[in-house]
Amino acid sequence: MWMLLSMDEIKVPNLKGIKNNIVLCPECSARLDTAKKLCVTTCPSCGISLYAPMLLNEYILYKPLGSGGIGFVFKAHKENDDGKKYAVKLSLRSCKNTDETERQLMREAETASAVGPHRNLVNFVEYGKDGDEFYVVFDFVDGERLDDFIERKKHVSENRALNIVNQIIVVEEYICSMGYLYRDLKPENIILEKNGNLKICDYGLCIPSKDAIIHDNIPDEIEGSPYCIPPERILGKS
């Protein structure tokens, strides 16, 4: 089903009663099986494709946004909020309940909180745990990933390219000034807003600068994304 339909073609159920375990089809108002969560399903009455939501504390997760090395990110909102949207990161289902996965998500949350707000960083909101689900919450950014933008445009003007690169330099300098090294700069982690502002997301590989320059503290495993790993990491240097 994932191969045949895009998320734009998959409907979002009526979520108003989700706290009472009531989820309705947006087309025929049939009651849906609330045992299914975060997966594509079909309405038993009219047969349309739906994405099964999940209630996590006060957050309602209803649409996948992407995935990384340890987690999936979902679009969410609060039931009684004024339309504000969030991006909620959960551990991969195959890694759930592992101490290492929870530790990495905790590290990402603590790093995002320590680095603090910046116009070119996705804003950290909070982290928490609901049952056996550990999660990290960020503000949702309404924009386009840089790799998708480049693929769609095919050609970017020199002025636009310089503007993008300048913003990346500014936010990288800011992260360093806060005592951290980002370590995962790639187009997939950069979101362009409609007004031209960009935001960097995903603090999963971000570490304190003091740890990055001490060679003995660097693990033998290379963390990073293919084609975007810094040369010094491939060579095992600080």
Legacy VTK file of the C-alpha trace (Angstrom):
# vtk DataFile Version 3.0
C-alpha trace
ASCII
DATASET POLYDATA
POINTS 238 float
0.000 0.000 0.000
2.877 2.365 0.747
4.196 1.763 -2.772
0.850 2.499 -4.436
-0.338 5.556 -2.521
1.335 8.763 -1.450
0.536 10.320 1.925
-1.335 13.091 0.082
-3.800 10.455 -1.138
-4.305 8.893 2.301
-7.029 10.544 4.377
-6.760 11.676 7.991
-9.620 10.380 10.181
-11.868 12.599 12.279
-9.855 12.825 15.513
-12.184 14.831 17.780
-13.093 11.848 19.965
-9.735 10.098 20.054
-9.341 10.588 23.836
-12.465 8.469 24.232
-11.141 5.898 21.743
-13.498 7.170 19.062
-11.995 7.703 15.596
-14.325 8.208 12.652
-13.920 7.937 8.897
-13.945 11.444 7.348
-16.009 10.207 4.383
-18.744 7.981 5.831
-18.347 8.558 9.612
-17.889 4.837 10.265
-16.154 4.040 13.548
-12.583 2.815 13.034
-10.503 0.271 14.916
-8.453 2.282 17.439
-6.158 -0.699 18.154
-4.345 0.073 14.911
-1.826 2.889 15.341
0.578 4.739 13.026
-0.084 2.623 9.959
-2.100 2.770 6.752
-5.476 1.093 7.068
-8.825 1.096 5.255
-12.292 2.094 6.344
-14.362 -1.092 6.882
-17.413 0.702 5.491
-16.392 2.749 2.433
-12.919 1.294 1.838
-10.921 4.536 1.570
-7.286 4.548 2.710
-6.687 6.105 6.109
-3.728 6.702 8.387
-4.369 5.278 11.845
-3.563 7.973 14.453
-2.042 7.605 17.908
-2.643 9.519 21.129
0.560 10.176 23.047
-0.168 12.017 26.289
-1.792 15.216 24.948
-0.367 14.901 21.411
-2.341 13.355 18.545
0.033 11.899 15.930
-1.657 11.588 12.556
0.829 11.793 9.656
4.415 10.527 9.090
6.961 13.198 8.157
10.165 11.179 7.864
12.584 8.826 9.565
16.196 8.719 10.702
18.668 6.304 12.211
16.733 5.743 15.422
13.321 7.282 15.024
10.252 8.248 13.044
8.870 11.785 13.000
5.123 12.412 12.918
3.001 15.496 12.405
0.825 16.117 15.453
-1.410 18.545 17.260
-3.021 18.844 20.686
-6.729 18.110 20.926
-7.601 21.422 22.572
-4.904 23.560 20.938
-5.550 26.468 18.575
-4.376 24.697 15.437
-0.664 24.709 16.318
1.218 21.818 14.723
4.134 19.810 16.111
6.715 17.279 14.915
6.978 14.364 17.361
9.912 11.953 17.168
9.503 8.366 18.388
11.940 5.470 18.485
11.827 3.010 15.612
9.306 0.278 16.331
12.014 -2.378 15.872
14.195 -0.632 18.480
11.452 0.160 20.989
12.180 -0.476 24.664
15.944 -0.567 24.149
17.952 1.506 26.595
20.297 2.717 23.849
17.498 4.117 21.689
15.963 5.937 24.634
19.394 7.258 25.622
19.970 8.655 22.125
16.569 10.340 22.030
17.214 11.776 25.479
20.571 13.090 24.294
18.921 14.733 21.298
16.304 16.386 23.517
18.895 17.643 25.995
21.084 18.970 23.174
18.172 20.776 21.503
17.250 22.340 24.835
20.838 23.384 25.583
21.494 24.903 22.151
18.385 27.023 22.571
16.197 28.946 20.105
17.511 30.409 16.863
15.670 31.555 13.743
17.498 28.884 11.727
16.880 25.987 14.116
13.712 23.944 14.520
12.357 24.934 17.930
12.481 22.313 20.682
9.289 22.042 22.770
9.639 19.175 25.266
10.312 15.491 25.747
8.494 12.870 27.770
7.338 9.286 28.110
3.901 7.732 27.773
3.877 4.086 28.776
6.816 2.540 26.939
6.945 5.297 24.303
9.684 7.907 24.743
9.214 10.961 22.538
10.708 14.338 21.668
8.556 17.257 20.486
9.544 20.091 18.144
7.533 22.820 16.462
6.313 21.761 13.023
7.969 23.677 10.192
5.799 24.272 7.136
8.379 24.022 4.405
10.283 21.847 1.945
13.415 19.804 2.518
16.421 21.206 0.693
17.034 17.989 -1.261
13.407 17.985 -2.479
13.673 21.692 -3.331
16.799 21.140 -5.444
15.263 18.130 -7.183
12.125 20.116 -7.992
13.877 23.312 -9.136
16.716 21.572 -11.012
18.524 24.931 -11.110
18.914 27.493 -8.311
20.044 31.040 -8.988
23.412 32.186 -7.638
21.749 34.702 -5.296
19.382 32.073 -3.895
22.216 29.586 -3.427
24.373 32.172 -1.639
21.461 33.090 0.621
20.964 29.428 1.580
24.677 28.846 2.205
24.973 32.044 4.248
22.110 30.969 6.524
23.750 27.559 6.995
27.042 29.220 7.971
25.270 31.535 10.428
23.454 28.720 12.218
26.537 26.457 12.252
28.513 29.294 13.870
25.729 29.733 16.414
25.688 26.021 17.318
29.470 26.119 17.779
29.190 29.259 19.909
26.867 27.316 22.224
29.547 24.674 22.695
28.282 21.984 20.323
29.247 20.408 16.994
26.300 19.543 14.729
27.992 16.713 12.738
25.100 15.805 10.408
24.854 18.620 7.887
23.053 17.389 4.772
20.192 18.581 2.525
17.753 16.152 4.178
18.199 17.963 7.522
17.546 21.434 6.124
13.995 22.749 5.687
13.217 25.799 3.538
10.234 27.863 4.602
8.108 29.663 2.030
9.570 33.035 3.053
13.111 31.860 2.203
14.208 31.257 5.792
15.763 27.872 6.467
15.795 25.705 9.554
18.133 22.868 10.498
16.572 19.883 12.248
17.689 16.599 13.855
20.194 16.893 16.710
20.808 13.134 16.802
24.571 13.335 16.133
25.216 16.695 17.807
27.796 16.469 20.599
29.628 18.920 22.896
32.650 20.469 21.159
34.907 19.437 24.046
34.114 15.785 23.304
34.672 16.225 19.570
38.237 17.500 19.963
39.380 14.802 22.394
40.310 11.861 20.214
40.074 9.310 23.026
36.382 10.131 23.504
35.462 9.427 19.893
34.056 5.920 19.310
35.460 3.686 16.595
32.035 3.502 14.961
31.541 6.211 12.349
28.287 8.097 12.898
26.968 10.060 9.964
25.262 9.940 6.575
26.902 8.476 3.452
28.441 11.143 1.174
28.117 13.727 3.950
30.532 12.370 6.578
33.433 14.774 7.298
36.807 13.465 6.037
38.366 13.631 9.503
35.773 11.194 10.865
36.476 8.689 8.092
40.161 8.911 9.034
39.360 8.449 12.719
40.594 11.891 13.727
39.070 14.398 16.155
LINES 1 239
238 0 1 2 3 4 5 6 7 8 9 10 11 12 13 14 15 16 17 18 19 20 21 22 23 24 25 26 27 28 29 30 31 32 33 34 35 36 37 38 39 40 41 42 43 44 45 46 47 48 49 50 51 52 53 54 55 56 57 58 59 60 61 62 63 64 65 66 67 68 69 70 71 72 73 74 75 76 77 78 79 80 81 82 83 84 85 86 87 88 89 90 91 92 93 94 95 96 97 98 99 100 101 102 103 104 105 106 107 108 109 110 111 112 113 114 115 116 117 118 119 120 121 122 123 124 125 126 127 128 129 130 131 132 133 134 135 136 137 138 139 140 141 142 143 144 145 146 147 148 149 150 151 152 153 154 155 156 157 158 159 160 161 162 163 164 165 166 167 168 169 170 171 172 173 174 175 176 177 178 179 180 181 182 183 184 185 186 187 188 189 190 191 192 193 194 195 196 197 198 199 200 201 202 203 204 205 206 207 208 209 210 211 212 213 214 215 216 217 218 219 220 221 222 223 224 225 226 227 228 229 230 231 232 233 234 235 236 237
